[in-house]
Every structure is written in C-alpha cells, then in structure tokens.
Amino acid sequence: MLRMPQRALEMVLTRPLPKVGPVIRTPSGAPYNLTARGQAGSIKTAFNRCRDAAGLGSEVTPHVLRHTWATWYYAATLDFGGLIDLGGWSSADMANRYRKAAPRDLAQRLLDHGWDFRAVAGGVTEASVGRPIRARV
C-alpha cells in the first residue's frame, strides 16, 4: 500500500503510473538498479538534478527529507505509532531521532500549503485516485 498526502500523490500522478513494477523510475522510464545493500545508487544523480533545478542547496539530501517527513507527519497528526510504522523504524527511539521539535502552528501551516497528512492514515485507495493502482514502490 502506498500512503502519502494528496498533494504528493498529485505530484506523482503528473505522469501515468506504470501498470506493474516500481513507480519511481529513471528519466528513460526504466527502474533504478538496486545495489547489494538494496539502495538505488543511480537515483543520487537524479535526486541531485531535481534538487538543483528546484533551487535548493546541496545540504538537502534524501536523509534530510526523511527528517522533514517525520517532523511534518507527527506535527500534523500527533500519531506516534503511525510515524513508527510508516517511517519503517524498528524502535520508538529511532523515530524520535528523526522527528524534530516543530513550531506549534506547523500543522496549520502545512494545511495552508496543501500538505494534509491527516488523510495519510487511511492510505491511497483506488477511489481516491479514480483508477486502479497496481504499481509497487
């Protein structure tokens, strides 16, 4: 199951989803090759190009975005169990390392910018996108 805020889903759906296989693909449409550690080594170049095109600094990395997601998700939902489950952490201590202190109004600021994490708990369903979802991440 794929769970993400509606805004993120809309960004992913700017291109048609593949009928099967990985959703995140190279610019040519091929799946990224995984390394022995299960990481997509060639995705680093693609990520850096997207980051640079967006005008973000080199300090923005996938690791930083994981911290951002954890902080935003928890600020918006106050669902610590969901944070642990969706973040894939095996312990509360690890989830706490990723979740950072946030301003009290962060949940409202996220909503004001279209980031509604409250619906994430229900997951993305066929009904929410209007067509079958068969791809895996």
C-alpha positions as CSV (number, residue, x, y, z in Angstrom):
1,M,0.0,0.0,0.0
2,L,1.2,3.5,-0.8
3,R,0.5,6.2,1.7
4,M,1.1,9.9,1.1
5,P,-0.7,13.2,1.3
6,Q,-2.9,14.1,-1.5
7,R,-0.6,16.9,-2.7
8,A,2.3,14.4,-3.0
9,L,0.0,11.9,-4.9
10,E,-0.9,14.7,-7.3
11,M,2.7,15.4,-7.9
12,V,3.4,11.7,-8.6
13,L,0.4,11.4,-10.9
14,T,1.7,14.2,-13.3
15,R,2.9,11.2,-15.4
16,P,1.0,7.9,-15.9
17,L,1.9,5.2,-13.4
18,P,3.4,2.0,-14.8
19,K,1.0,-0.9,-14.9
20,V,3.4,-3.0,-12.8
21,G,6.8,-2.6,-11.2
22,P,8.4,0.3,-9.4
23,V,6.8,3.7,-9.5
24,I,10.0,5.8,-9.2
25,R,11.9,5.3,-12.4
26,T,14.8,6.8,-14.4
27,P,14.1,9.6,-16.9
28,S,14.1,6.9,-19.6
29,G,11.4,5.0,-17.8
30,A,13.5,2.1,-16.6
31,P,13.5,1.0,-12.9
32,Y,16.6,2.1,-10.9
33,N,19.1,-0.7,-10.4
34,L,19.5,-1.6,-6.7
35,T,22.9,-2.1,-5.1
36,A,23.8,-5.1,-2.9
37,R,22.6,-3.0,0.1
38,G,19.2,-2.6,-1.6
39,Q,19.8,1.1,-2.5
40,A,19.3,2.7,-5.8
41,G,22.8,4.1,-6.5
42,S,21.9,5.8,-9.7
43,I,19.0,7.7,-8.0
44,K,21.5,10.0,-6.3
45,T,22.3,11.8,-9.6
46,A,18.6,12.1,-10.4
47,F,17.8,13.4,-6.9
48,N,20.6,16.0,-7.2
49,R,19.4,17.2,-10.6
50,C,15.9,17.7,-9.2
51,R,17.2,19.4,-6.1
52,D,19.4,21.8,-8.1
53,A,16.6,22.5,-10.6
54,A,14.3,23.4,-7.6
55,G,17.0,25.9,-6.4
56,L,17.7,24.0,-3.2
57,G,21.1,23.8,-1.6
58,S,23.4,20.8,-1.6
59,E,22.5,20.3,2.1
60,V,19.1,19.0,1.0
61,T,19.5,15.2,0.8
62,P,17.2,12.2,1.0
63,H,18.2,11.9,4.6
64,V,17.2,15.5,5.4
65,L,13.9,14.9,3.7
66,R,13.3,11.8,5.9
67,H,13.8,14.1,8.9
68,T,11.4,16.6,7.3
69,W,8.8,14.0,6.6
70,A,8.9,12.6,10.2
71,T,8.6,16.1,11.7
72,W,5.8,17.1,9.4
73,Y,3.9,13.9,9.8
74,Y,4.0,14.0,13.6
75,A,3.2,17.7,13.8
76,A,0.2,17.2,11.6
77,T,-1.2,14.0,13.1
78,L,0.3,13.5,16.6
79,D,0.2,9.8,15.6
80,F,3.5,8.4,17.0
81,G,2.5,4.8,16.2
82,G,1.8,5.8,12.6
83,L,5.1,7.6,12.5
84,I,7.0,4.5,13.6
85,D,5.0,2.2,11.2
86,L,5.1,4.5,8.1
87,G,8.7,5.5,8.7
88,G,9.7,1.9,8.9
89,W,11.6,2.4,12.2
90,S,12.0,-0.7,14.4
91,S,12.0,1.4,17.6
92,A,10.5,4.5,19.1
93,D,14.0,5.8,19.9
94,M,14.9,5.8,16.2
95,A,11.6,7.5,15.3
96,N,12.4,10.2,17.9
97,R,15.8,10.8,16.4
98,Y,14.1,11.6,13.1
99,R,11.2,13.7,14.4
100,K,12.4,17.2,15.4
101,A,10.8,19.9,17.5
102,A,8.4,21.9,15.5
103,P,6.6,25.2,15.9
104,R,3.1,24.8,17.4
105,D,1.5,26.2,14.3
106,L,3.3,23.8,11.9
107,A,0.2,21.6,11.4
108,Q,-1.8,24.6,10.3
109,R,1.0,26.0,8.1
110,L,1.2,22.6,6.4
111,L,-2.5,22.6,5.7
112,D,-2.3,26.1,4.4
113,H,0.2,24.9,1.8
114,G,-1.8,21.8,0.8
115,W,0.1,19.2,2.9
116,D,-2.7,17.3,4.7
117,F,-1.1,14.3,6.5
118,R,-4.3,13.5,8.4
119,A,-5.7,11.5,5.4
120,V,-2.4,9.5,5.1
121,A,-3.5,7.1,7.8
122,G,-6.3,5.8,5.5
123,G,-3.8,5.2,2.7
124,V,-4.2,5.8,-1.0
125,T,-7.1,3.7,-2.5
126,E,-8.4,3.3,-6.0
127,A,-11.3,5.5,-5.0
128,S,-9.0,8.4,-4.0
129,V,-7.3,8.4,-7.4
130,G,-10.2,7.3,-9.6
131,R,-8.5,4.3,-11.2
132,P,-6.8,1.0,-10.2
133,I,-3.4,1.2,-8.5
134,R,-1.2,-1.8,-9.3
135,A,2.3,-0.4,-9.1
136,R,4.6,-1.2,-6.3
137,V,7.1,1.2,-4.8
